[in-house]
Structure formats: structure tokens, C-alpha cells
């Protein structure tokens, strides 16, 4: 997925790195933060410097690395001012030794002093041998940190530096990036709100080797889901195709046919309406009531209008079909019209090639499908599918808002800004 260069603009990140072989991944993490527009300052433990030199980080960040040898109280180059400067602190990698010291408020290194002095949320990406990570005391330390304003990025199972395979490898830089972006971009309106996004062209079986589909890539749906994740929403992406590098801890459902999509969509709507949120909205009436934020549905999937009338098992043989094959189709169920949308704000997506009637056709969806808004995408031809950029008109019963041509993630954020008013 194309990450916009202003995604983290004006955000300041204090990155702590400790003595693990995984520190080489922190260089890529720095690159991701900076490419997204953030400023990054690095604080290193002495053991981390055995793997990567401070000069490497200074070259990438254009900022002096803070470590045990160079703290200054004449300038802002110290553990107090570094924390005051930062909007977020990330520690990646965090060794078992560092985790133990953090959990017990030990501050005998510059990095630990920064962490102890930093009062806001801290992102922690552990890296350790499987036995060290799974040790009961390490697990207890992680639980202690989880209730002390630390948020964990899950480790992964793979071959470790010690040549054994197991859990303990630090998360990939992109996964740490997404979780950090969520911490920095979370917005109260979307936070903990249950959201369903559908995407991709449905795949309708003809036989076991052939299918009927369309050119929809699912990229816009993936961008919508990623933007909602960054805003703090509880996202469920139901799609036939997914973009690479989506947030790993975002809920996704891989489907194929329109009937399968509809089945999961109905179930997801039911859960969204009835599911209990961890942080309900407070509304003051005669009494104080806890209510769930109203869920949203972004229906970006390109559902087939027609499906094979008689799907076959096995493979149809050309010797049996003959020189001409008349494939019988039947009109498909209109998923968006059929589902129960009561109690859920619904935004449809429509692709058009008729420039003269596009807005009129999209506006008709509002009444015909009983939805709250339509995102219109005017296409030139089939080459318009699968691109990394988009231009969208956000249409409601009252007005049409044009979203300029941009990368799809930026377009998704713009759609969310308009969707808040529905």
C-alpha cells in the first residue's frame, strides 16, 4: 500500500533501541516513519551500539542520538526534554532484560530513564529467545507493562538468531509502523467504533477451474480499512482481495462469492450492532447511560450483477461443450439492498464510466438502496482499476463533495472526514 508522505506530518517519535540483533530492523522502521513525514530522535542503549553505530541512525534521522555518554543539561539533549519533545515513544527492539527493568521502574541507562520519564503511551516491540520470552517472569513483566501505559506489538514465530525456530522474533517494521500510526492518529469519533468494510470483485464459480468476476482490485477497500484502523476503529474487512502490508492485528475475512460475502456481512452487522465496546460513549440524560457508538458500513465491494445459473462441480470439458458455449447467467441478489441497515450508517461505492450521468446515477443509489452516502469513482476504462490513486465524489442527499486526486489512503482519510457528519 502506498503510504502518503504527510501521514505522520508534524508528529515526533522518540525511538528507543536496545541490544538485540533485531536492531537492524529498526533502521527500516526509522525510514518508514520519516517517509511518512514524522521527525524521529533515537535513544540507544550501550549494548545496541554493539550492533549498529549511532552514526547510522544520525544519518537517517538528521538528529543526534541520545545515549549514556552524551546527555546535556545545557541543551535539550537529555532524557527529560526528549520526552517532552516526543508525541510517542517506541522501543523496538525491547530485549527481555529491558522488559524486566521497565516493569520494575529501573532507570540505570539513558533509554530506561527516557521511558520512565515519558508519561504517555509507549509502544513496545519485544525481541527475545523463545524460552526467555515465555519465562513466567517475563510474561508477568509484560502483563505489568500492559497496565502501565505500554502497548505491545506481538512477536512472530520464525527462525531466530540462535538458529532455533520459535516465537520471539521482533515484529516486522511495517507492523510496528501501523501500530504507532494508530497511536498517533487515533480520533475520538472513530475510536472503538465498530466498522465493516467490504472490498474486491466477487468470484462466482462456473466450474471448479473457471469463474466469473470483474476488475475490482480491492485496493480502495484496503485503504478504507487501514485509514479506519489508524483512526482507532474496530475494523472488520470482508474482501476477495487485499492490499499487501495491511495492519496485522486488524480483523480480516477472506471470501470469494457474493453469497459468501453476504453471509459474513449479515453476521458482522449483527455483531456490530450488539457487540459490547470496551469504551462506550457516555450520554447524559436524566440518568447516565452507557451506549454503543453507532456502527458504520463502507460497502466498497464490486458484487457481480449476474452469476452462473448452474455452477458445475469438476471441470467442464471443451469436447462436451462443443465449438460454442452459451453460458447461462441469472441476476444476482443485490447485497446492499437486501441487508438490514437499520441502526448502521451505510456508505456505498459506485464506479461509473458515463461522465454525463455519473452523479445522477450515484445519487439514485441513496433512495434505491436506502443508504446514507455514495462514493462515486468515475473511471476512464478498465485500466483505471488497480491503480494506487483515486478521485472520489462524496454524495449525500444534501450535497456533493469532491475529493481531489490522491493516493487511495489519503482519499480514504478524506472520506472519513465527510462520513463523520452522516
C-alpha positions, 0 to 999 in steps of 0.5 A, spaced: 500 500 500 502 506 498 503 510 504 502 518 503 508 522 505 504 527 510 501 521 514 505 522 520 506 530 518 508 534 524 508 528 529 515 526 533 517 519 535 522 518 540 525 511 538 528 507 543 533 501 541 536 496 545 541 490 544 538 485 540 540 483 533 533 485 531 536 492 531 537 492 524 530 492 523 529 498 526 533 502 521 527 500 516 522 502 521 526 509 522 525 510 514 518 508 514 516 513 519 520 519 516 517 517 509 511 518 512 513 525 514 514 524 522 521 527 525 524 521 529 530 522 535 533 515 537 535 513 544 540 507 544 542 503 549 550 501 550 549 494 548 545 496 541 551 500 539 554 493 539 550 492 533 549 498 529 553 505 530 549 511 532 552 514 526 547 510 522 541 512 525 544 520 525 544 519 518 537 517 517 534 521 522 538 528 521 538 528 529 543 526 534 542 520 538 541 520 545 545 515 549 549 514 556 555 518 554 552 524 551 546 527 555 546 535 556 543 539 561 545 545 557 541 543 551 535 539 550 539 533 549 537 529 555 532 524 557 527 529 560 526 534 554 526 528 549 520 526 552 517 532 552 519 533 545 516 526 543 508 525 541 510 517 542 515 513 544 517 506 541 522 501 543 523 496 538 527 492 539 525 491 547 530 485 549 527 481 555 532 484 560 529 491 558 522 488 559 524 486 566 527 493 568 521 497 565 516 493 569 520 494 575 521 502 574 529 501 573 532 507 570 540 505 570 541 507 562 539 513 558 533 509 554 530 506 561 530 513 564 527 516 557 521 511 558 520 512 565 520 519 564 515 519 558 508 519 561 504 517 555 503 511 551 509 507 549 509 502 544 513 496 545 516 491 540 519 485 544 525 481 541 527 475 545 529 467 545 523 463 545 524 460 552 526 467 555 520 470 552 515 465 555 519 465 562 513 466 567 517 472 569 517 475 563 510 474 561 508 477 568 513 483 566 509 484 560 502 483 563 505 489 568 507 493 562 500 492 559 497 496 565 502 501 565 501 505 559 505 500 554 502 497 548 505 491 545 506 489 538 506 481 538 512 477 536 512 472 530 514 465 530 520 464 525 527 462 525 531 466 530 538 468 531 540 462 535 538 458 529 532 455 533 525 456 530 520 459 535 516 465 537 520 471 539 522 474 533 521 482 533 515 484 529 516 486 522 517 494 521 511 495 517 507 492 523 510 496 528 509 502 523 501 501 523 501 500 530 504 507 532 500 510 526 494 508 530 497 511 536 498 517 533 492 518 529 487 515 533 480 520 533 475 520 538 469 519 533 472 513 530 475 510 536 472 503 538 467 504 533 465 498 530 466 498 522 465 493 516 468 494 510 467 490 504 472 490 498 474 486 491 470 483 485 466 477 487 468 470 484 462 466 482 464 459 480 462 456 473 466 450 474 471 448 479 477 451 474 473 457 471 469 463 474 466 469 473 468 476 476 470 483 474 476 488 475 475 490 482 482 490 485 480 491 492 485 496 493 480 502 495 477 497 500 484 496 503 485 503 504 478 504 507 480 499 512 487 501 514 485 509 514 479 506 519 484 502 523 489 508 524 483 512 526 482 507 532 476 503 529 474 496 530 475 494 523 472 488 520 474 487 512 470 482 508 474 482 501 476 477 495 482 481 495 487 485 499 492 490 499 499 487 501 502 490 508 495 491 511 495 492 519 496 485 522 492 485 528 486 488 524 480 483 523 480 480 516 475 475 512 477 472 506 471 470 501 470 469 494 462 469 492 457 474 493 453 469 497 459 468 501 460 475 502 453 476 504 453 471 509 459 474 513 456 481 512 449 479 515 453 476 521 458 482 522 452 487 522 449 483 527 455 483 531 456 490 530 450 492 532 450 488 539 457 487 540 459 490 547 465 496 546 470 496 551 469 504 551 462 506 550 460 513 549 457 516 555 450 520 554 447 524 559 440 524 560 436 524 566 440 518 568 447 516 565 447 511 560 452 507 557 451 506 549 454 503 543 457 508 538 453 507 532 456 502 527 458 504 520 458 500 513 463 502 507 460 497 502 466 498 497 465 491 494 464 490 486 458 484 487 457 481 480 450 483 477 449 476 474 452 469 476 452 462 473 445 459 473 448 452 474 455 452 477 458 445 475 462 441 480 469 438 476 471 441 470 467 442 464 470 439 458 471 443 451 469 436 447 462 436 451 461 443 450 462 443 443 465 449 438 460 454 442 458 455 449 452 459 451 453 460 458 447 461 462 447 467 467 441 469 472 441 476 476 444 476 482 441 478 489 443 485 490 447 485 497 446 492 499 439 492 498 437 486 501 441 487 508 438 490 514 441 497 515 437 499 520 441 502 526 448 502 521 450 508 517 451 505 510 456 508 505 456 505 498 461 505 492 459 506 485 464 506 479 461 509 473 464 510 466 458 515 463 461 522 465 454 525 463 450 521 468 455 519 473 452 523 479 445 522 477 446 515 477 450 515 484 445 519 487 439 514 485 443 509 489 441 513 496 433 512 495 434 505 491 438 502 496 436 506 502 443 508 504 446 514 507 452 516 502 455 514 495 462 514 493 462 515 486 469 513 482 468 515 475 473 511 471 476 512 464 476 504 462 478 498 465 485 500 466 483 505 471 482 499 476 488 497 480 491 503 480 494 506 487 490 513 486 483 515 486 478 521 485 472 520 489 465 524 489 462 524 496 454 524 495 449 525 500 442 527 499 444 534 501 450 535 497 456 533 493 463 533 495 469 532 491 475 529 493 481 531 489 486 526 486 490 522 491 493 516 493 487 511 495 489 512 503 489 519 503 482 519 499 480 514 504 482 519 510 478 524 506 472 520 506 472 519 513 472 526 514 465 527 510 462 520 513 463 523 520 457 528 519 452 522 516 
